[in-house]
Amino acid sequence: MAANTSVKKTGRMSGYFKGVRAELKKVTWPTRKELMTYTVVVIVAVALMTLVVWGLDVIFHNLFGIFV
């Protein structure tokens, strides 16, 4: 009985990885130029959001300093 479950699990696992491989073949991967562009966009967006959060932090810190 234990041998049958081992075979079934192995069959399911290999089927899963075959399916993963088949799906990855369908993916349209970005070119090097696109990848660099996306990376720059993400870094700039993160930098801008960091400045926004830092600015709000400074403003609220000063406002609370006035009232407390």
C-alpha positions, -999 to +999 in steps of 0.1 A: +000+000+000+028+024+009+045+018-025+014+029-044+011+062-026+048+069-033+043+063-070+012+085-070+030+113-053+059+111-076+036+111-106+018+141-093+050+160-086+065+153-120+032+163-136+033+195-116+068+204-127+060+195-163+031+219-162+053+246-147+078+242-174+051+243-201+037+275-186+071+291-184+076+285-221+045+306-228+058+336-209+069+366-230+102+376-213+112+413-215+142+424-235+173+437-218+163+473-228+127+469-214+141+453-182+165+483-177+136+508-183+113+490-159+141+489-133+147+526-136+110+534-133+107+513-102+137+529-085+125+565-094+090+556-081+104+543-048+126+573-044+096+597-050+074+578-025+103+579+000+105+616-003+067+620+001+067+599+033+097+617+046+081+651+039+049+641+056+069+628+086+087+661+089+054+681+087+036+660+113+066+660+136+067+698+135+029+701+139+029+678+170+059+697+183+038+729+183+008+714+201+027+692+226 
